[in-house]
């Protein structure tokens, strides 16, 4: 018997099939999963540090961006028929989403924010390439362990041309909202705290 490597072809799922799996109970409502390139991928558990920072960032973005954009926490965004990522936050065009019978198109997504505790490799690898491939102009990763905001911008087919590593004293802007200066401080650890 030879030790030939056997290659398996994985079966990819569409967004419609992914939703159907949830409807019939194959995927439980409490399971933290997302659809990336046709694969159902587990998401990291959310701890107290993640939730505390998420709440602060969400409140800050809502106040800072006002009517210029819609800030959606923990949304699910179909990008095509095999991708439905669930970023921690999304900054969308200021449309009336409550009236919409559809989700936003990639062109209506100004920026996505991921908070990386144990998921830094996934967030700066496959998810970075996914968001860039769909032309999401700004991708923000908050490295909770390293206490740094990583701002990717200038998307191209394989990733982002620019990467800025920001600390509390720094400011930045989302490409489609260039007139609004954002502080990196609310994204990072408050002095004297662990969140």
Protein Blocks (a to p, Z undefined) as FASTA:
>chain_A
ZZbdcddddddddfklmmmmmmnomacfkbccddeehiacddddddfklmmmmmmmmmmm
mmmnmmmbccdehiacdfblmbccddfbdcdddddfklpcbdcdfklmmbdcdddfklmm
mmmmmmmmmmmmnopabacdddfklopacddehiafklcfbdcdddfkbccddfklmmlc
cdfklmmccehiaZZ
